[in-house]
């Protein structure tokens, strides 16, 4: 993927969002309102390890009395592994989830009302999940299904607080194949994670920003954009601009001249 070589074009007529296309999105109304083209394309994808690879970890799932789920991916790949290896999940297994939404996703795999399910009371906060788990620190043997490239904070918490636990890396997030975008140009690309930027350079090592505006959601994404010496044109969230769509609209009003 490359960008146009002439002077920076102020008006934005096309945007690439580095996420899968949703069924509903405020970006759709944004495209109509400002008469611009908005495409969705996931820059990253999740790949699960095989049952054969899992066996090498020598983790025996029935040995554990509790399991920690931090994402829907961890749930999907845990039960996939169990099915592939014909492991019967105990009805007495306790589930600790990072949010209520993740806990409710368990309904696809278990009889939810008959299971012991705990979740963080504050949506999406690991601090809340940790508070819930501390009440069970000396009562359970925990399994943490996770990504191969998982973050350190939760494992460090488990270790530092004396939890009896094991990690089970069962999937990983990798770069998608974006080769079909090589000769397609966008006025703006929106990124939501550092992995999206890494995928961009994995696919196009010689990428030059030139005229393309780059938008970033979250401080970690903004930081890696700067580390790659790219120009960060739009950043969210910011005071008064909590969402990426609001930040994009504010920018479009500025450069395209259409009132919000």
N, C-alpha and C positions, 0 to 999 in steps of 0.2 A: 504494500500500500504506500502511496506517495501523495503529495499534495500539489496544487497548482503552483506554478513558478512565477506568476506575475505579482503585482503588488497586492497587499492584503485587501481582500474584498470585505467591505464593512457589512453589507447586507447578507443575511443568512437565509438561504433557500432550502438547504438540505441538512438534516441532522441524523447521525448514526448513534443509536443508544446501545451500549454494549451489554445488553441483557436479552433474554428470550422475550418474544412478543407475547404480551398478556392478552386475556380476553377483553378486559376493560382497563383503561388507563387514562389519566388526565392529559397524557401526551396526545391522545387522539383529538380532543377538543382544541388543544393548543395548535395542532397542525392545521385544523380547519379555520380557526380564528385568524391565524397569521399567514394562511395560504402557503405553507411550506411542506416539504416532503420529510417525513420522519420514518426511518427504518429501524427495526430491531434486529440485533444479531448477538447471540451469546458469545463472548470472547473466551469463556471458560466452560468446562464440563466436568462432571463427576464420574469417575470410573471406579467400580468396585473390584476388590481383589477376588480371586477364585477361591472356592472351597479348598482346593489343593494347596494354595498358598497359605490360607488361614491355618491349616493343619500344622504347618511348620512353626507356628507360634507356640504350639503345645498348650494352648488355652482350652480348658474343658469347661464349656459354658454351664453345664449342670452344677459345677462346683460353687457357683456364685448365687448369693441370695438377693442381691440388688443390682440394678443396672442404671447407669446414668446416660441420659440422652440430651445432647446439646443442640440437635438439629433434626430436621425431618430426614435428611440423608443418613444420619446415623441409625435412625429407626428402620428405614427401608433396607439398608444393607445388612443390618443385624439379622432381621427376619429372613432376608434372602439367603444369608449364609446358613442359618438354621435349617431352612427348607432344603438347601442344596446338600447339606451334610446329614439330613434327616435327624436333626436334633430336636427332641421334644422339649418345649419351653415349659418350665414348671408353672402351674397356676398360682403357686405361692411366691413367685418372684415379685419383688418390689421395684417400682419404677420411679426414678427421680428425674424430672424434666426441667429444662431451663426456662420454660414458659408454659402458660396454660394452652396456648395454641399447639405447641409441640406435644403436650400431654394428650390433647384431644385427637391429634393425628394418630395416636396409638389405636384408636377405634377401628382403624382399617386392618389391624393385625390381632387384636385381642378382644375378649369380651370385657369391655372397659368397666362396667359397673360392678363386676365381680373381682376386680383386681385392686391392689393397693398402689395407688398412683399419687405421687407428691409432685408439686411444681412450685416454681418461684412465684411469689405473690406479686412482685413488681415485675411487670412485663419486660422480658429480655435482659434482666440484670443478673449477672452471676453472683453478685453479693447476696441477693435474695435467695438464690439456689443454695448457696453455701450455708446460709442461716438454717434452711430446712434440713440440710444434710448433717449439720453438727449434732442434731438431736439423735442421730443414728450412728454416730461415729464408732461406738464400741459394740454395736449390735449386728452389723451386716458385713458381708464380704462383697465388695463392689467391683463391677466390671464397667469400664469406660470405653465403649466403642467410639472410635474417633478417626479423623483423617490422618493419613501418613504425615502430612505437613501441619499438624495441629498446633494451636497456640499453647504456651507454657503455663498460663495462669491457673487453670483448673487443676492440672496434674501437680503443680507446685503446692497448691492449697491442700490437696489430698495427702501429699507426702509430709508437709509441714505440720499437719494436724493429726497425724497418726492413723489415718484411714488404712484399713486392710483392702487394697485395691490392685487391680491389674489393668493395663491399657490393652485395647484390641484394635490396632489400626486395620480397618476393613475397607477403606476407600481413599481416594485422593482426588484433588482438584487439579486438572491439567489444562493446558492451552488447547483451545479448539482449532481446527484447521480453517484458516481464513484465506486460503490461497485464491479463492474466487473473487476476493475484494481487491486484488493487486492493482487493477487499473480502474477502480471505481473511486470517485472523489466526493468528499463531503465537506461542507462548510464548517461543520462542528461534529465532534465526537464526545460523547458523555461517558465517563468512567465512574464506577461505584466501588472499586476495590483495587488494591495494589496488584492483584493477580491479573486484572484486566490489562494493565500497562505492561506487565511481564509477557502476557500473551501477544500483545501487539508487537513487541520486539522479538519474540520467539518466531513469529510468522514473518516479520519484516525487519530484519536486523539493521537495514539501511534507512529506516523511516526518518523522514525529515518533516517537521511540522509545517514550515512555510506559512501558508495562509489559513490553515485549519485552526479554528478555535477549539480549545480543549476545556472541558468542564469536569469538575471533580466533586464527588460527594464524600464528605468525611475527611478528617485531618490526615489519616494514614494514606489515603489516596492522593491527597494534595502533596504530601511529603514526597512520595515516590515519583510523582510527576516532576517535581523540582530536582530530584536526584538524577533524573534522566535528562536534565537540562532542557526541559520543554517549557513553553510559555503557558502558564495557567491563566486562562481568561475569565473563567467563571467558577466560583467556589460556593458550596453550600454544605451544611447550614451556616447561616450567619444571622446576626441580630435582625429581626424583622423579615428574614427570608429563611424559614425553617425547612423548606422542601426544594428539591432540585427543579421541579416544574416552575415554582415561583421564581427561582433564580434565572431560569432560562427565559421566562416571559419578561422579566425585568430587562434582561439583555436584549431581547428581540424588540421591545419597545424603543430601546435606545438606538439600535443600529438599523432597524427596518422602518421605524417611524410610525408604526401603527399604535394607537392608544390602547392601553390595557382595558 
